[in-house]
Amino acid sequence: MHSSTHRFYEDVLAILSGTVFVSLGLAIFKALGLLIGGTAGIALLLSQFVPVKFGLLFFIVNLPFYYIALKQLGWRFTLNTFVTITLVSLLVENMHLFISLSDIQPVFGAVVGGMLIGMGMLILFRHKSSLGGLGILAFYLQGSRGIRAGTFQLVVDTLIVVGALFIMNPILLAISLAGMVTTNVILAVNHKPGRYHSNYAETMAELTSETSQEAKTIRQIQTAKVSDQPANS
C-alpha cells in the first residue's frame, strides 16, 4: 500500500531540515538587505518602519492565518506550520551565532538564498507544513471564492515589490527579484498539485479507501481458497 503519511520522527526531521534551509536563505536575504515575497517580505518591509526585529514581526504577521489553516487544512498542518514559523523566527534572528553572513556577493546570495528557501519549502510541503501566511489565505480564497492561488500570491508579491520601490535601492530590488524568481522556479518545477501536499482529510480518506480495498481483496482470496477445498465426505 502506498501511503502519503509519515512517521512522527520523519516529520520532526523534515521540519527541522526545512526550517534550517528556509532560515539560512532568509538570513542571507536579510544580511544583504534583499526582499522576499509572502509574509516574510511583509515582515522585512515592516522592520524598516517599526523598531521590532524581523523574527518577531514574521511570527506576528502569521498569527491571523492560523484560524484559516485549522478550518481548511486540519490540526496537523496547522500545528506543523506553527512550529515551523516559530523555529524560523528564532533561527533567522540568531543565525549570526552560528555563521557569519557579512561577506556575500549579492547576486550569488540572492540565487543561493532563493534556492535554499525553495528547497526548504518543498521539504515542508512534503510533510504537511508551510511558512503559513499568504499561502494559507491563497488556498482558502481558491476553495471558497474561486480565486486561483497562484494569481493571488503573484498579485500580493507584486504589491510588496511596488511598496519596496519607495524604500529600497533599485539595484538591490532587482537582485531581490532574481532571488524571488529562483524560489518560485524551484517550487513550480518540483511542487505540482497532488504530488506532495494534500490536506489531512484527503490523506485519511485515501488511507481508509486503500485499507478497505486491501481488506476486501484478502476476503476474496480467503473465500476462493475455502471454495476450492474438497468437501468433507
Disulfide bonds with the S-S distance in Angstrom:
none
